[in-house]
Amino acid sequence: MVKCPKCGVEVTNPVKVWSMIGKMSKSGELLQLTIGLYECMNCKKRFRNVIRKEKISIKELVQKIKVLEEMAMEAAKKRAELEEKVKALEEEKACLLAEIEALKAIPELEAKFSTLECEITKLKEEKKALEEKVTPPPCEVAPAEAPAPSEEKPCEEKPSE
């Protein structure tokens, strides 16, 4: 337990803890300090206190640095792999969105198709009606052009083949 420097109340738990390497001592040793940030519950004063001191050799420090470098390299490789996967997924997403838009157009096209079929049917009927108006049926002669009774000839039937 640590006592508050302002009011003297004991504070049990630090708010934050971190480690740092101190300066090299006169004897050539390095110290790793674990420091805690405390806040007094009574007066709300914030203060630091050393929780632990460890002697570190340079060999240990170099080994820790190597391990950290390896971890950083692995993290960089994984990041590159993940970025590639993200890029592939984004491309796939774009393709899927394009397919969705194409599929959304299908009902519209089907409706247009049905409408056009109806219009084509109506136009065919209208064409047929117009053709019947323009072309008189065979063997019928218009009353103005009726031949005199002596010149009347019977309609010739076409021989069936």
C-alpha positions in Angstrom: 0.0 0.0 0.0 1.1 3.5 -0.8 0.4 6.6 1.2 -0.9 9.9 -0.4 1.9 12.5 -0.2 -0.7 15.3 0.5 -3.1 13.8 3.1 -1.4 10.5 4.2 -4.4 8.2 3.4 -3.4 4.8 2.1 -4.2 4.1 -1.5 -4.5 0.4 -2.5 -4.9 0.1 -6.3 -3.1 2.1 -9.0 -5.1 3.7 -11.8 -2.5 2.9 -14.4 0.7 0.8 -14.4 3.6 0.9 -16.9 7.3 -0.2 -17.2 10.3 1.7 -18.2 14.0 1.3 -18.3 15.8 3.8 -16.1 19.2 5.4 -16.6 22.4 3.3 -16.4 23.8 3.4 -12.9 27.4 4.2 -12.0 28.1 0.5 -11.7 26.9 -0.1 -15.3 23.6 -1.7 -14.5 20.2 -0.9 -16.0 17.1 -0.9 -13.9 13.6 -1.7 -15.2 11.1 0.2 -13.1 7.4 -0.6 -12.8 5.6 2.6 -12.0 2.0 3.0 -10.8 -0.2 6.1 -11.1 -2.4 6.4 -8.0 -5.3 8.7 -7.1 -6.2 9.4 -3.5 -9.8 8.8 -2.7 -9.8 11.4 0.0 -8.2 14.5 -1.6 -8.3 13.4 -5.3 -4.5 14.0 -5.6 -2.8 12.0 -8.4 0.8 10.8 -7.8 3.3 8.2 -9.1 5.1 5.6 -7.1 7.7 2.9 -8.1 6.1 -0.5 -7.6 9.1 -2.7 -8.5 12.8 -2.4 -9.6 14.6 -5.1 -11.5 18.2 -5.2 -12.6 18.6 -5.9 -16.3 21.7 -6.9 -18.2 22.4 -5.7 -21.7 22.2 -9.3 -23.0 18.7 -9.6 -21.7 17.7 -6.3 -23.2 19.1 -7.3 -26.6 17.2 -10.6 -26.4 14.0 -8.8 -25.6 14.6 -6.4 -28.5 15.1 -9.4 -30.9 11.9 -11.0 -29.7 10.0 -7.8 -30.1 11.5 -7.3 -33.6 10.4 -10.8 -34.6 6.9 -10.1 -33.3 6.8 -6.9 -35.2 7.9 -8.7 -38.5 5.2 -11.4 -37.9 2.6 -8.7 -37.3 3.6 -6.9 -40.5 3.3 -10.1 -42.5 -0.1 -10.8 -41.0 -1.2 -7.3 -41.7 -0.2 -7.6 -45.4 -2.1 -10.9 -45.6 -5.1 -9.3 -44.0 -5.0 -6.3 -46.3 -4.9 -8.7 -49.3 -7.9 -10.5 -47.9 -9.8 -7.3 -47.3 -9.0 -6.2 -50.9 -10.3 -9.5 -52.2 -13.4 -9.2 -50.1 -14.1 -5.7 -51.3 -13.8 -6.8 -54.9 -16.2 -9.7 -54.2 -18.6 -7.3 -52.5 -18.5 -5.0 -55.5 -19.3 -8.0 -57.8 -22.1 -9.1 -55.6 -23.6 -5.6 -55.4 -23.5 -5.4 -59.3 -25.3 -8.8 -59.4 -27.9 -7.6 -57.0 -28.5 -4.5 -59.1 -28.8 -6.7 -62.2 -31.3 -9.0 -60.4 -33.3 -6.0 -59.3 -33.7 -5.0 -63.0 -35.2 -8.4 -63.9 -38.8 -7.8 -62.6 -38.8 -4.4 -64.4 -37.7 -6.1 -67.6 -40.3 -8.8 -67.2 -43.0 -6.2 -66.8 -41.8 -4.3 -69.9 -41.7 -7.6 -71.8 -45.3 -8.4 -70.9 -46.4 -4.8 -71.8 -44.6 -5.1 -75.2 -46.2 -8.5 -75.9 -49.6 -7.0 -75.3 -48.8 -4.1 -77.5 -47.5 -6.4 -80.3 -50.8 -8.5 -80.0 -52.8 -5.3 -80.3 -50.8 -4.1 -83.3 -51.2 -7.4 -85.1 -54.9 -7.2 -84.6 -55.0 -3.6 -85.8 -52.9 -4.6 -88.8 -55.2 -7.4 -89.6 -58.2 -5.1 -89.4 -56.6 -2.5 -91.6 -55.6 -5.1 -94.2 -59.2 -6.3 -94.3 -60.4 -2.7 -94.8 -57.9 -2.1 -97.6 -58.3 -5.4 -99.5 -61.8 -6.3 -100.4 -62.6 -10.0 -100.0 -62.2 -12.1 -103.3 -65.2 -12.4 -105.6 -66.9 -9.2 -104.4 -67.1 -6.3 -106.6 -67.9 -2.8 -105.5 -71.4 -1.6 -106.4 -70.1 1.3 -108.5 -68.1 -1.0 -110.7 -70.7 -3.6 -111.2 -70.7 -4.9 -114.8 -73.7 -4.8 -116.9 -75.9 -8.0 -116.6 -74.8 -9.2 -120.0 -71.1 -9.0 -119.2 -71.4 -10.7 -115.8 -68.9 -13.6 -115.4 -68.8 -16.1 -112.5 -65.9 -16.0 -110.1 -63.2 -18.4 -111.1 -62.1 -20.7 -108.4 -58.5 -21.5 -108.1 -57.6 -25.1 -108.6 -56.3 -26.7 -105.4 -53.0 -28.2 -105.6 
